[in-house]
Amino acid sequence: MLKLLTAQFALQDNDLAAAARGFADASALSSDPALAEEATRLALSQKDWPLATRSLARWRELAPAAPGIAQAHAWIALGEKRMDEARAGLVALATRGGDDAWRLVAQLLLNADDKIAAASLLDDLVRSSASSASESNQVALSQLAYKLGDKALARRIVDAAVVRFPGIDAYTWSARLAIDGGDKAAARAIYSEGLTRAPESLRLRSGYAALLADSGDNAAAARALVAGPQDDTTYAARAAYAARAVDKAALSELYREIESDKTERSSKRLYLLGQVAELIGKLDAALAWYREVPIDDEHGFEAQLRVALVLDQLDRVSQALDQLHRVVEMAAGDSEQQRAAWLAEADLLAHRQRHADALAVYDRALASLPDDWRLLYARALLAVDQGDLAGGERDLRRVIELRPDDAEALNALGYTLADRSAASDPRQREALELIERALKLKPDEAAIIDSMGWVRYRLGELDASVQALRRAYAKQPDADIAAHLGEVLWAQGQREEARRIWDEGRKKDAKNKALLETIRRMTQ
């Protein structure tokens, strides 16, 4: 007992080496196999192979049939580089069969220092004993090979599992391996084959849908989830995919399906019905569904916020503003929710051309939430848009003080200085420095690359400007970037290409103010 207490105190102090020695000493004086097992496992964790060997001998003496003994023996052999003995021990363990035996095999190999040697042992083991593994065990062995860094072995094991057990686990993991290897076509084929065998499997349908969406086919992703049982999760996923695909027909069909579903309507489903109704233009219905969501529900705040935004879409502006004021009161004490409501109110007012009122909302919000960077950033953008460059610059500089690595704020201030300062203004150089900082933080962001092209143009560096703007337009061919690229091309004398770029921009956004003003100014 004294030796056991000493060992337990060492364990509490996280002195595992001393604990291993203490348990070994205690087990030598006790007939309890649990002490010998604990001594063995602690010695294994410390890679003290001589102590582990001595403790294992005592464990074997007290409980010769314990399944962990074979694991420990193989573990010690692997640690001491006695590979043939380790291999024989693993085979003996695996041939016992059962989930517990394979779990012990996986635990041993995963904790091996030499991952290459462990993968080699796993390969040998699979070749000699895999027939005793169940589907879940064979998939787990494939996953073990993957964790050990042998992807080819992982593929070979799961391919065998698909042949022996054409089940959901095997197909799902096989498809994930194909995706990991960059072979999306193979993954699609695997999912398709799996779904012919288990068409109602949510795991297979969800994985297939995610793959299709990742490949850019959101409409097909939504269709992949149509078959089989439906619940709030599948309904929400179908809605998300169909919305990304702007597939109004699919959304309309989904709305009818959810509405006719006679199972109990959870608050999550009520909120989803509101969202889908809003997406397909059934605004009165959306309003009704949002109002049914309990205020104290996890979606309660979002539903109340959507009520205001739908009222605005119905041109019931006064009611929308009243609703937003109620939402702010409802969210008292929750700064995130209050911020969201104030941002929504200011955005609504700005879109209604009530810019002074929108700025007043930001002022009121910032009086309650001083130095809130999201509110400062939003007020800055509106101030700049309304010609208050000093106010916008002041807010953006404050955001950068609060968040020196905020790429959006750095870019916004840099672009504002470049766009609104004279070409000869020394602040053009500061604009370049700010945008360079933003670009280092987000080198692939189209808006920041566009700003780099624009500041180069303002500095008179036309070739560098066009190069950056072409890159931005390739990433994000929207009307704003089209306006900039077209202007610089026009300035270079490439007027036909400039007109083509502007035409492309107009097709995407015929009412874009920046594009229309640029065309008017350059072609007069």
MOPERA-V80795 format. One record per pair of residues at least 6 apart in sequence whose C-alpha atoms are under 7 Angstrom apart, sorted by sequence separation. I is the first residue (numbers start at 0). J is the second residue. If there is no record, write none. Layout:
# MOPERA-V80795
[[I:J] [I:J]]
This chain:
# MOPERA-V80795
[[9:15] [42:48] [76:82] [111:117] [144:150] [177:183] [211:217] [276:282] [293:299] [294:300] [310:316] [330:336] [348:354] [365:371] [382:388] [399:405] [455:461] [488:494] [93:100] [292:299] [330:337] [9:17] [10:18] [26:34] [42:50] [43:51] [76:84] [77:85] [92:100] [93:101] [144:152] [145:153] [161:169] [177:185] [178:186] [211:219] [212:220] [241:249] [276:284] [277:285] [310:318] [311:319] [348:356] [349:357] [382:390] [383:391] [455:463] [456:464] [472:480] [489:497] [9:18] [26:35] [42:51] [59:68] [76:85] [108:117] [144:153] [160:169] [161:170] [177:186] [194:203] [211:220] [224:233] [241:250] [276:285] [310:319] [348:357] [365:374] [382:391] [399:408] [438:447] [455:464] [472:481] [488:497] [292:302] [327:337] [398:408] [399:409] [416:426] [417:427] [437:447] [6:17] [7:18] [73:84] [74:85] [142:153] [209:220] [274:285] [308:319] [379:390] [380:391] [416:427] [453:464] [486:497] [6:18] [22:34] [23:35] [39:51] [73:85] [141:153] [157:169] [174:186] [208:220] [238:250] [273:285] [307:319] [345:357] [379:391] [452:464] [485:497] [22:35] [141:154] [190:203] [208:221] [224:237] [273:286] [289:302] [307:320] [327:340] [361:374] [379:392] [395:408] [417:430] [434:447] [452:465] [485:498] [289:303] [326:340] [416:430] [6:21] [22:37] [23:38] [39:54] [73:88] [89:104] [141:156] [174:189] [208:223] [273:288] [307:322] [345:360] [379:394] [452:467] [469:484] [485:500] [5:21] [6:22] [22:38] [38:54] [39:55] [72:88] [73:89] [141:157] [157:173] [174:190] [208:224] [221:237] [272:288] [273:289] [307:323] [345:361] [379:395] [414:430] [434:450] [451:467] [452:468] [468:484] [485:501] [190:207] [289:306] [323:340] [361:378] [395:412] [413:430] [434:451] [3:21] [254:272] [270:288] [376:394] [413:431] [449:467] [2:21] [3:22] [19:38] [35:54] [69:88] [137:156] [138:157] [170:189] [204:223] [205:224] [221:240] [269:288] [270:289] [304:323] [341:360] [375:394] [376:395] [448:467] [449:468] [465:484] [481:500] [482:501] [35:55] [137:157] [170:190] [187:207] [204:224] [220:240] [221:241] [269:289] [286:306] [358:378] [392:412] [413:433] [448:468] [481:501] [254:275] [323:344] [413:434] [2:24] [3:25] [19:41] [35:57] [36:58] [70:92] [138:160] [218:240] [254:276] [269:291] [270:292] [304:326] [376:398] [449:471] [465:487] [2:25] [19:42] [35:58] [69:92] [137:160] [170:193] [217:240] [218:241] [269:292] [286:309] [303:326] [341:364] [375:398] [410:433] [431:454] [448:471] [481:504] [217:241] [320:344] [409:433] [410:434] [250:275] [409:434] [15:41] [32:58] [118:144] [134:160] [167:193] [217:243] [218:244] [266:292] [372:398] [445:471] [461:487] [478:504] [48:75] [199:226] [217:244] [282:309] [410:437] [477:504] [478:505] [199:227] [218:246] [251:279] [270:298] [409:437] [16:45] [32:61] [118:147] [198:227] [199:228] [250:279] [445:474] [478:507] [32:62] [122:152] [134:164] [138:168] [445:475] [453:483] [477:507] [478:508] [23:54] [30:61] [118:149] [138:169] [267:298] [406:437] [449:480] [456:487] [482:513] [486:517] [171:203] [247:279] [270:302] [482:514] [70:103] [74:107] [114:147] [135:168] [478:511] [70:104] [86:120] [90:124] [94:128] [406:440] [479:513] [93:128] [96:131] [101:136] [406:441] [422:457] [479:514] [482:517] [96:132] [167:203] [235:271] [304:340] [414:450] [422:458] [478:514] [70:107] [94:131] [231:268] [238:275] [410:447] [417:454] [90:128] [98:136] [105:143] [417:457]]
